[in-house]
Amino acid sequence: QVQLVESGGGLVQAGGSLRLSCAASGRTLSRYIMGWFRQAPGKEREFVAAINRSSGNTYYADSMKGRFTISKDNAKNTVYLQLNSLKPEDTAVYYCAADRFISRSSITRESAYDVWGQGTQVTVAS
C-alpha cells in the first residue's frame, strides 16, 4: 500500500502562489492515478485536480482551470499542485489521494480513491 504525505501549505496573500507536494512511499506512483481534493471549513470535500498514471492526461474542476496545475514526477515519487492567483475562497485543507484503478467517469469522485494523505492547510488572506 502506498503512503502519502502532503506539504507546502501555508499562509499567502490573495493573488499569491503556493506549490503543494505529495510524497509517496511504499509503492511507485507510476502505478497510481493521483488526485487532489480540498475541504474548506463547514463544507464538503471537493475535487481539485487529477492526473493519470503516465501523466498524459490531467483533469481539473472547472473553477480551478487556468489557476491550478497538477503534475507528477515519477522519479521523485511526488505529485505537485501549483496554485496560482489564489483567492480567499481557496482557503482549505488540501489532500492528495491515490488509487490504481479509476474510470474516467469517476476520477472526480472522492469515493474512487483508496489512499489519502493527512492534508496540508492553505490559508489565503484578503
Phi, psi and chi 1 to 4 in degrees:
 res  aa     phi    psi   chi1   chi2   chi3   chi4
   1 GLN       -  136.7 -176.1   79.6  -43.7      -
   2 VAL   -80.6  146.4   67.0      -      -      -
   3 GLN  -115.0  142.3  -69.1   85.0   43.2      -
   4 LEU  -122.4  136.9  -54.7  174.2      -      -
   5 VAL  -132.9  118.9  178.1      -      -      -
   6 GLU   -89.8  154.0  -58.1   95.1  -28.3      -
   7 SER  -156.4  170.8   61.7      -      -      -
   8 GLY   103.2   -6.0      -      -      -      -
   9 GLY   -71.3  171.6      -      -      -      -
  10 GLY   165.5 -167.0      -      -      -      -
  11 LEU  -100.9  130.0  173.8   64.2      -      -
  12 VAL  -141.6  151.3   64.1      -      -      -
  13 GLN   -77.0  152.6  -66.2  -66.7  -43.3      -
  14 ALA   -54.8  137.4      -      -      -      -
  15 GLY    92.0  -11.5      -      -      -      -
  16 GLY   -82.9 -175.4      -      -      -      -
  17 SER  -133.0  155.0  -62.5      -      -      -
  18 LEU  -144.5  152.7  -76.6  173.2      -      -
  19 ARG  -120.5  117.5 -172.1  175.2   80.6  157.7
  20 LEU   -90.5  144.5  -52.7 -176.6      -      -
  21 SER  -121.6  148.8  -60.6      -      -      -
  22 CYS  -132.6  104.8  173.6      -      -      -
  23 ALA   -93.1  134.5      -      -      -      -
  24 ALA  -109.4  146.5      -      -      -      -
  25 SER  -137.9  156.5   60.6      -      -      -
  26 GLY    96.4  -33.4      -      -      -      -
  27 ARG  -150.2  155.8  -68.9  -72.4 -172.0  -87.3
  28 THR   -78.8  137.6  175.0      -      -      -
  29 LEU   -68.9  -16.7  -81.9 -171.8      -      -
  30 SER   -63.8  -15.5   62.0      -      -      -
  31 ARG   -90.1   -5.2  -63.8 -176.4  176.9 -174.3
  32 TYR  -119.4  146.6  -70.8   83.8      -      -
  33 ILE   -85.9  131.8  -62.6  161.4      -      -
  34 MET  -114.9  142.1  -58.3  -61.8  -61.0      -
  35 GLY  -134.3  156.6      -      -      -      -
  36 TRP  -118.6  135.4  -76.9   95.6      -      -
  37 PHE  -128.6  166.2  -70.2   75.5      -      -
  38 ARG  -144.0  155.0   70.0 -176.7 -173.6 -176.3
  39 GLN  -137.3  115.9 -173.0  167.2   22.5      -
  40 ALA   -87.6  158.0      -      -      -      -
  41 PRO   -55.9  129.2  -24.9   34.1      -      -
  42 GLY    76.9    5.1      -      -      -      -
  43 LYS  -121.4  163.6  -65.0 -172.7  177.1 -179.1
  44 GLU   -77.9  157.6  -66.8 -174.5   -6.8      -
  45 ARG   -68.3  138.0 -169.9  146.8   45.3 -178.6
  46 GLU  -128.6  152.9   64.1  174.0  -18.5      -
  47 PHE   -70.1  140.4  171.5   75.9      -      -
  48 VAL  -114.5  -57.8  174.4      -      -      -
  49 ALA  -161.7  160.5      -      -      -      -
  50 ALA  -148.5  159.0      -      -      -      -
  51 ILE  -142.6  141.4 -171.4  166.1      -      -
  52 ASN   -84.6 -179.0   69.1   -5.4      -      -
  53 ARG   -60.2  -43.2  -67.7 -175.2 -163.4   87.0
  54 SER   -85.4   -1.5   65.7      -      -      -
  55 SER    66.2   14.6  -55.7      -      -      -
  56 GLY   -79.7  -25.0      -      -      -      -
  57 ASN  -127.3  135.6  -70.3  -43.4      -      -
  58 THR  -124.8  154.2   55.8      -      -      -
  59 TYR  -136.4  141.5  -50.2   87.2      -      -
  60 TYR  -136.5  148.6  -63.5   92.9      -      -
  61 ALA   -66.6  142.3      -      -      -      -
  62 ASP   -54.9  -39.1  -72.2  -17.4      -      -
  63 SER   -71.8  -11.3   62.2      -      -      -
  64 MET  -112.6   -5.9  -61.2  160.7 -149.4      -
  65 LYS   -60.8  136.8  -78.1 -179.7 -176.1  175.9
  66 GLY    87.7  -17.9      -      -      -      -
  67 ARG  -109.4  -34.1  -63.4 -166.2  -59.7  126.3
  68 PHE  -111.8  145.7  -64.6  176.6      -      -
  69 THR  -134.8  126.3  -56.3      -      -      -
  70 ILE   -99.4  141.0 -171.6  171.2      -      -
  71 SER  -148.5  164.3   60.4      -      -      -
  72 LYS  -139.7  135.8 -176.3  166.2   64.5  164.7
  73 ASP  -114.2   98.6 -173.4  -26.9      -      -
  74 ASN   -65.0  -30.4  -74.7  -27.1      -      -
  75 ALA   -66.2  -33.8      -      -      -      -
  76 LYS   -95.8   -1.4  -66.4 -176.0  177.7  179.8
  77 ASN    54.0   43.6 -125.9   23.5      -      -
  78 THR  -136.7  140.7  -59.3      -      -      -
  79 VAL  -111.6  143.2  176.0      -      -      -
  80 TYR  -120.6  153.1  -57.0   98.9      -      -
  81 LEU  -133.7  108.6 -175.5   67.4      -      -
  82 GLN   -86.3  123.6  178.8   68.7   40.0      -
  83 LEU  -111.4  116.2  -49.7  175.0      -      -
  84 ASN  -118.7  160.8  -65.6  -29.5      -      -
  85 SER    50.0   49.3  -58.2      -      -      -
  86 LEU   -67.4  146.3  -77.2  162.2      -      -
  87 LYS  -121.2  157.2  -53.7  172.9 -177.5  179.3
  88 PRO   -55.5  -31.7  -29.2   37.2      -      -
  89 GLU   -73.6   -5.1   50.9  -95.8   42.4      -
  90 ASP   -83.4   -5.3  -66.4  -42.1      -      -
  91 THR   -61.0  124.1  -65.8      -      -      -
  92 ALA  -176.5  169.6      -      -      -      -
  93 VAL   -89.2  128.7  177.2      -      -      -
  94 TYR  -104.1  130.9  -76.3   71.4      -      -
  95 TYR  -119.2  141.8  -61.5   89.7      -      -
  96 CYS  -103.1  154.2   69.8      -      -      -
  97 ALA  -145.0  157.1      -      -      -      -
  98 ALA  -142.7  151.4      -      -      -      -
  99 ASP  -159.8  151.4 -158.0  -80.6      -      -
 100 ARG   -83.6  -27.3  -69.3 -164.5   63.6 -167.7
 101 PHE  -137.5  111.5  -55.0  103.8      -      -
 102 ILE  -138.9  130.6  -55.9  175.6      -      -
 103 SER   -73.9  157.1   66.6      -      -      -
 104 ARG   -56.6  -38.5  169.7   62.4 -175.3   91.3
 105 SER   -71.7  -15.3   61.5      -      -      -
 106 SER  -107.4   -0.2  -62.3      -      -      -
 107 ILE   -66.0  -19.1 -153.9  162.0      -      -
 108 THR   -93.7    0.1   64.1      -      -      -
 109 ARG   -92.4  129.4  -64.1  179.7 -174.0  172.5
 110 GLU   -56.8  -39.7 -179.5 -178.7  -10.1      -
 111 SER   -68.7  -13.5   59.1      -      -      -
 112 ALA   -78.6  -15.3      -      -      -      -
 113 TYR  -101.1  134.2  -64.9   79.6      -      -
 114 ASP   -96.7  -27.6 -166.8   39.9      -      -
 115 VAL  -121.1  136.0 -177.4      -      -      -
 116 TRP  -132.2  147.6  -69.3   80.7      -      -
 117 GLY   -85.8 -177.8      -      -      -      -
 118 GLN   -87.7  -13.2   84.5  -70.2  -12.1      -
 119 GLY    96.1  155.5      -      -      -      -
 120 THR  -136.5  135.5 -174.2      -      -      -
 121 GLN   -82.5  130.5  176.1   71.2   47.3      -
 122 VAL  -117.9  123.8  170.8      -      -      -
 123 THR  -123.2  124.4  -57.3      -      -      -
 124 VAL  -112.3  117.2 -175.9      -      -      -
 125 ALA   -89.9  142.4      -      -      -      -
 126 SER   -86.2      -   57.1      -      -      -
